[in-house]
Every structure is written in C-alpha cells, then in structure tokens.
Amino acid sequence: MAPTEHDDNDFATLQRLADERWTCRQFTPEPVERATIERLLTLAQRTPSWCNTQPWQVVVTAGEGTERFRKELLNHIQSSGSTPDFEFPAAYEGVYRDRRRACGFQLYDSVGIVKGDREKTMRQMVRNFELFDAPHVAIVTSEADLGIYGAIDCGLWLENFLLGAQALGLGAAPQAALASYSPFIRDYFALPDTRKVVFGVSFGHPDLSHPINTFRTARAPLEDQVSWHTS
C-alpha cells in the first residue's frame, strides 16, 4: 500500500487547533453528551505508547458523580496535606520561574486579583478542586511498575484529548493539582494501589463570557528551545 501523501491542509488544521487551544477555567453547567465524550476518548485512545503498553486508565465523572466527587474532594483538602504519587517540581528558577509568574499574573489580572492579596489568591487556587464548575472530570492513572515512562505516555494521551476537545468546541483544564491528593482519589474511586494518579482533566462547555477565559499564554520562540547540530 502506497504511503499517504502529506497534506498541507491537514497540517494547517493541526496547527490551528494547537494555536487556538487554551486552558478553560470556568465552565457552564451544561453536560456533554455521552456519545461526544466517547468520541473524544476514542480519539485519545489512538495515542502512541512505549511498546504499545497503553498505560492510561481513565475514570470519567458525569451528573451526580461529578457533584459528589467535587464535594468530597473539597472536604478532603481542608483537612489533609498534599501527597502526590509523582514528585512535583522542586523549584522554578530562571526562565521557568519567569514563565510561571507571567502565566499567574495573567490569570490574576483577568479576575482582578491584585498582587499580595493572599485571600483571593488562595480562593482562586481552591477553584482547582471545585473543578472550575465543570460538569465532568477525567482522572488519569498509570501502572506503578511502568514508572516515569508510563506517566510520559499519559502525557501524550492528554495532548490528544486536549486537541480533540478543542476540535469539538469543548473546554478543558489539565490539572496536576488534582494529583496532589492521589491517595484520596485512589480510595474514592476504589483504584488499586498499583495505579498512580498522573493528573485530572476538568472538561465541558466553556463559559466564554467569564473574564478568566479571556487571556492566552505565549510560547517561547523556536530559537530559545531548539539547538541544531549539522556537522
């Protein structure tokens, strides 16, 4: 079978979806139809993985399942410290600190939180655990024995999920914050100890009227990220 010729239109579509994709931090209460969610998950299932292990397992909530999880998660974080399965970054230094701060300032500016207002900053942080009012959340886990490479494969799954959501006109928020309470999530969904929580993704229909959904983050120029060795 002859290889398919590259199509500039296909690349342009992929480029547009990548350019337009953004993190939604406020959703409408309207649920997404089950068939649409399954369509999105089927796309993400095409993600490549090491030796085709497909390490991701996904728990998806809807309806009362989302509301109950949201309530119990909020109750839990008020009385327990964070214990992620995968070690979080030890520090943000140099350009990584600068990029992180720029993103944070954009977020806070969009909702009128002034620098130094710790109460409102904390309130905005808690919005992660309210799932930004999303009607659905996907919890993604990997098998413990597969280590960091299983988690990397889950990251590839996430990118396909996010681009698929963008293509369907949905909003999505990838959230490492949810993984900071991995033991609770594992117990809540009756997952075995061998499943390690990598991240969550809140998703649904974006509330485009909310100011927090108006800002977009920048990307570094290619010359800052790529070095060429040609001889």
N, C-alpha and C positions, 0 to 999 in steps of 0.2 A: 504494500500500500504506500503510495507516494506521500511524503510529508506535506502537511498543510502549509500553504504559503502564508507568510506573515502578512497581517492585515493592519495597515496604519489606523484604520477606523477602530479596530479592537483596542489597539494601544491607546488611542486617544480617549476612548471610553474609560479604560482603566485609569489613565492619568487624571481624567476629570473626577472620577469617584474618589481617588486618593487626595486630590486637591480640595474637594468640597467636604470631605469627611471632617467631622468635628465632634467634640465630646458634649453630649447633651446633659445638662444639669437641672433640668426641670421638664417634667412630662405631664401630659394631660392624663386624666383617669381612664380614657377610652382604652379598652383592651385590644390586643392584636389577635386577629382570628387564628385559631389553632392551625389551619392549613397554611397560613402565611408563615407562622413560626416554624412549622415543619419544613417548609420550602427553604427557609433560611438555614436551618440546621443541616439539611441535606447538602446545601452548598458548602457549608463549613466542613462537612464530613469528607470532602474531596481534598482536604489539607494533606500535604506530604508529611511523612514522619520517618524517623530512623528505622530502617528495616521494616517499614510499614506497620510498626507496632500500634499506631493509633492510640496513644496512651490516655487521651482525654476521655473522661466520663462527665456527663453534664446533667445537672439537676435543674429543671425549669419550673418556676412557680407561676401560678395564674390565679385570679379571683381571690377567694378567701385564703388560699395557700400563700399568696404574697402578703396579704394583710396580717396573717398570723405570724409569719416569719419576721416581718418588719417590726411588729410589736415586741416579739420575744427578743430579737436582736437588740433593740433599743434598751430594753430592760437589762439585758446582759452587760452591755458596755458600761452601764452606770455603776456596776459593782465589780467589774473584773478588769485586769490588765490585759494587754495585747500579748499574744503568743503565736506568731506566725509559724507555719511549717517550714518556710524558706526564709533564710536570713534577709532582712531588709537592708538597704544601703547603710553602710557605716557612717558615711558623711557625704556631703555635697560640697566640693571645693572647686575653685576656679570657674571655668566656663559652665560647669554643671550647676553650680550654685547660682550663677547669673541667669541661666535659662529658667531654672526653677523659680527664682524670685520674680522674673519677668512674667511668667505664667500666673503666679499668685497675685501679683499686683493687678494684672488684667482682670482676673476673676473678682477680686475685692472691689476694684473700681466699678465694675459693671453693676454691682448691687449696693454701691455707696458705703462700703466699709472703709473707714479711714485707717491709716497706719497707726498701730498702737491700740486699737480698740479690741482688746482681748476677748471681751464678752461676745461681740458679734462675730469675731473670727472663729471662736470656739463653736458658736451656733452654726456657722456655715460648715465647719468640719463635721458636725453631727449629721448634717444633711446626707452625707455618705451613707449613714446607717439607717436613714429613712428612705434610702434608695431613690432619692430625688423625686419621690412620689410616683415612681414608675409602677405600672401595673404588672410588670414581670421582672424577674431576675434569673440569670443563669449562673449557677455555681459550677466552676470547672476544676476538676481534680485530676491528679496524675498518680500513677503507681509509684510507691516509695522506692522500690528497687531500681527504677529507671533513672533516679536522681535528677540532676540538673538538666540532662538532655530530654527527659520526659517533659519537664517544665518548658523547655525551649520549643518542643513540638506543640505544646498547648498554646504558646505564644503565636505560632504560625496559624493555629486554628482561630485564635482571636482576630487576627488581621482579616481572614476571610469572612468571619462573622461580621466584623465592623463594616467592611466594604459591601457585603451583602445587605446589611441593614440600610446603608446609605442608598444603595440602588433601589431599595423598596420604599424609600421615603420615610424610614423609621429613624428614631434617635436611639443612641446607645452610649453608655458610660462605662468604660472598663474601669474596674475598681480593685486595686491591690488592697485598699483599706479593709475590704471585707475579709481578706485572707489573714488580716492581723488577729482575727478571732477564730482561727482554724479549729481548735478543739470543740468550741461551741457549735460551729457549723457541722462538723462531723457527727457530733452527738444528735443534733437537731434532726438531721436528715438520715440518721441511722446508717452512716457510712462506715465501712471497716477501717481499722487503724492503718491499713496499708495504703489508703487513699489520702494523698496530701493535697490540701487546698492551695491552688495556684492563684486564682483571682475570681472575682464575680463580675458580671456584666448586667447592669440595670438597663432595661430597654422598653420601648413603647413608642407612642406618638409624641414627637417633641412639641412643647409649648413654645411656639415661635414668638409669642407676644411677651415672654418673660425676658427682662434685660440680661439675665445671666447667660442666655443663649445667643448673645449678640457678638461676643468677642471671639477672635480666632488667633491661635498661636502661630508664630513664624517658624520657619525651618532654616537651619544654617546653610550657607552656600556650599556647593559641592566641593570647592577647593579647601574648605575647612575640615571636611570629613574623609576625603579620598586622597591617597598618595599613589602616584604612578611610578613604576619601575620598568623601563623599557630596554635596558641594556645591562 
